[in-house]
Amino acid sequence: MIRVVSWNIRKAVGLDWRRDPFRVARVVAALGADIVALQEADKRLGRRPAALPPEAVAETGLVPVAVADGPSLGWHGNAVLVRPDWPARHTHRVDLPGIEPRGALLTEIATPGGPLTLAATHLGLDRFSRQRQLRALLNAIGPGRLADAIILGDLNEWSPARGLGPLVRDFDVRAPGPSFHAARPVAPLDRIAVGRGWEVLDQGVIDGAVAARASDHLPVWARVAPVTGRTPPPRSP
């Protein structure tokens, strides 16, 4: 079983308007996750320095997937933290189309259940742009990897039934529960979509007091396992 988490950390700025990366790190460390996708993991201005400095990341017990040279932790704010004994390879940065700059991070992670193609993303505010972004993301993953893939992110879709159509054919799209706004959760903006080679065993929203203060979103999680009898895809060279 693999425990995956998605969390929009709002650049480590909490509901008290204090930027506290170590508070975020403590929440992540307490999640017991194998893989964590963070959104808004970089600051917005200048060279987009990481909202979580290396000392804070170290406190999570996880390691960041290498994205680029420079100060950023992620790509368009998307960062992935993973267990140190699970190698991440073949990482790609993807630009997504739309009326505002958006992107995704793709990486292949070696897990006990077989290779997992992880896509971490934060989609736009405009529904038409989101549909284009999802189609571009699926194209970047590639048809041969869709069953192997898990998509984690803030998909910015308020409706549980509309707006995510491009995913429905190939993914089991889960909204673990209302995750926004952390002070009064009403919208399931944060989603977990698993390809047909995986199954969701359990899911939920972390609503503890510290998590509810650390960002305007709450973390969402799922326990997933490979589907019995699945044939793992070939490894990338």
N, C-alpha and C positions, 0 to 999 in steps of 0.2 A: 504494500500500500504506500502511496505517496501523498503527502499533505502539501497542497499548493495554496498560496495566498495571493490576493491582489489588494493593493492599498494605495489610494491617492493621498500622499502625505502633505500636500499643499506647501511644498518647499520647507517642511518642518515648522511651519507657523501654526500654532494651536489656536483654539477658540479664545484663549486669553491674549492673543496677538503677540505672544512671545515666540521667537524662533528658538526652538530647543531640540536640536538633532539627537541629543542623548535620550530625551524622552521618547522620541520615535524609536530609537535603537532598543530601548528597554521593552517597548511593546513588541517589536519584531522578535526579540530574543525569547519572549514569553509565549510566542505563538506555536513553538515546536514545529515549525514548517521546514520542509525540505527545499522548497523553491518559493521565492517571494518575488512578485512583480510589483515594482513601485512606479507610480506616476507622479509627475511634478517633483522629481528627485533632484532637479537642478534649479538654480535661481534663474530669473528671467533676463537679467541685464548683463551687459558687458560680455565676457567670454563664457557666461553661463557656468559659474563655478558650482560644484556639488553642494547640495543642501545638507548632505551628510558627509562630514569630513572622514578621513580614513579611521580616526580613533573611534568615531561613533559606529562606523560599519563593523569594526573589529568586535564591538560589544554585542553584535547580533549573533555571533557564532557562525555566520555565513560569509561567503566571499562574493565579491561582485564579478559579474561576467565582464571581461574587458571589452570596452566599446571603442574608445578612441584615445589618441594622445591628447593631453591637455587637462584642464581642470574638471571637465564634466564627468559625472558618474553614469549618465545615461545618454540616450539619443532622443531628441525632442522631449526630454524629461523622463523617458522610459528607461528604467534600470532593472536589472535582474540580479538577485542574490540567490546563491545556491550552496548546498552542502559542500564543504571543501573536498570530500572524497568522491564527488560526482563530477567528472570532467565535463566542461562545456566547450564545444568545438564549433567551427564553421559559423561564427557569429556574423550576421549581416545587419546593416542599418538600412531601413526602408523609408523613403519619403512617400507620404500619402497625399493624394490630390485633395483639393478643397479650397475654400475661401480663406482659410487660416492655416498657418504652418502646423502640420501634424506628421507623426512618423510612427514607426514600429521597430522593435528589435527582435530579430529572429536568431535563435541559437539551438544547437542540437546538444542535448544533455544525456549523458550515459547514466541510466538508472537501473536498478535491479530488475525492473520490469521490461527492460529493453530501451532502445533509443527513443527519446521524446523530443519532438520538434516544438519548442516553446516560442510563442509569439506574445510579446508584451506590447500593449498599445494604449493610446489615449485618443479617442476619436473626437471629432469636432462637434460644435454646438448646432450646426445646421444639418437637418435630417438628410437632405439630398447629398450633401458632402459626405455624411457618414456612410451612405450606401456606396458611393464611389470608393471611399476608403476601404470598406470591407471587401469589395471586389478586387481592389488592388492588393490587399493583404493576402487574400486567397490565392491570387496569381503568384505572389512572391513565395508563398509556401510551396506551391506546385501541386498538381493533382496526385502525384505519386506519394506525397507526404501528408495528405489531409487526414487520413485515418490515424496517423501517428502523432498528430498535432494537438496541442492544447493552447487555447488563446485566453490570456488573462488581461483584464484592463478595465479602465473607466470608459465604458462605451457611450456614456452621455445620452442614453436612451431612457426616457421616463416611462414609456409604455412597455408592459411585459410582453405584448403580443405584436407590436408594430415596429418597423424600422430596422430590424435585424434580419430581414428576409434572405439576403445572400448567404447567411450562415446556416440556415435551417436544414438544407438538404444534406449537408455533410457533417454537421455538428449537433451535439446535444447541448443546447444553450441554457445555462442555469443562471437564475437570479437568486442567490442564496437568501436574500431578504433586503428590506430597505436599509440602505447604507449612507444616504445623504438626506438631510443635513445631520451631522453628528449630534447636534443639540436636540433635534427632533426628527429622527429618521422617517422619511416618507417616500423616498424614491429609490428604486433598485438600479442605480446607475452603474454599479460595479458588477461585472458578469464574469462567468467562467464557462468557456465553451470547449467541450472535449470531442475529439474525433472519434470515429466509430471503433477504433482499436482500444479505446479506454472506456471504463464505466465509472460513474460517480457512486460512491458508497454512502457518503454523508456530506453535508454541507451546512454552512451557517454564517452568521455575522458576529464579529467580536464586538461586544458592546460594554466592556468594562469601563470603569471610570477614567482610567489613564488614557485608554485608546480614544474615548469620547472627547478628551481635552486636547489630544495631540494633533488633530487635524479636523477639517470640516467633513471628512469622509470617515466611515468606519471600515476596518479591514473585513474582507470576505474570504472564506476558505472552503476548500473541498478536500475530501479524501478520495483518491482515485486509484484504480487498479487496472492492469491490462485485462482485456476481455479474454476469457479462457479460450485457448485454442487459436488465438490470433497468430498470424505469421508476421514477425517483425519485418519492417522494410529493410532493404540493404543499407549498410552504412555508407555514408558519403566517403569518397576517397580522401 
